[in-house]
Amino acid sequence: MRYSDCQEHKLRGSFYFPIEFHHVDGSHPRYQMPFHWHMDYELLRVVSGVFTLSLDAETLRLHAGEVVLIPDGVLHGGMPADCVYECIDFDLTAFLQNSAVGTRQLDDILNHRVTLQNFFPAGSAEAELIHRLFDTLGHPAVGVEFLTQGLIFELLGLLLQNQRYTQADTRTVRGNQRICRLKNALRLIREQYGDPLTLEQLSAAAEMSPKYFCRFFAALTGRTPIDYLNYYRVECACTQLLYSDESVTEIALTCGFNDLSYFVKTFKRYKGVTPKQFRRGEILCGSKTCCDS
């Protein structure tokens, strides 16, 4: 069973209200954000601490109060540092499909003829509006559906009014082509992380030489391909440890580790605790280990 499948085709929220809110702190099983992409839009705000976010070939170091808008199809992943952050995932097309307002502008956005600004500093008009959206979804009350849709429309209007967008150019298209090739390697990791995977297989999926692939992969992710593969396997193991009754050995095998001692060593290198400690609810908080129970 795959516990950490790609989120590309996941239905957000419900059919009539396609949006999800997530509050993430150090106790969350997916505290770190593996590189992924999906066909939804995503808003991310930092509540406290620092979050280092990679968007395609761009790296942002985010602090409390700052907000990022991640369009559909954009490769992204992040590393929180003593951080609490929140995410909103929503199907923009579903929210707008029955609207006749601003048809041309919406079509340009949905078809990527324009690129919306992705970063909004704390205190900006856009950030303040997005904070209202987070607060609305974080503390839902009667009428939340109307308020949410109204805030999304208001945000789009504000972005267009303040010209927080750029026209797509040839350079952007070329960059997207390289990102798409990297996505092929990430898709292979997601779909076959439980099987033996080699650098040659990953670079072939990206249609690059192993040497160039390593350099390109590290430039975008901050990790070597094999380091990222092990990191992703550990993230998948975390979910299984919390939400299944399988033994540590069974989970190690499912996640691509044929040697239990190597799995434990690798897990501790990434998480600071052993798999059994993690399953008991122990997490690493700064330099000390905390236990929920």
ABEGO torsion letter per residue (X at the ends): XBABBBAAABBBEBAABBBBBBBBBAABABABBBBBBBABBBBBBBABEBBBBBBEABBBBBBBGBBBBBBBGBBBBBBBBGBBBBBBBBBAAAAAAABABGAAAAAAAAAGABBBBABBBBGBAAAAAAAAAAAAAABBBBGAAAAAAAAAAAAAAAAAAAGBBBBBBAAAAAAAAAAAAAAAAAAAAAAAAABBBBAAAAAAAAGBBAAAAAAAAAAAAGBBAAAAAAAAAAAAAAAAAAABABBAAAAAAAAGBABAAAAAAAAAAAAGBBAAAAAAGBBBBEABBBBAX
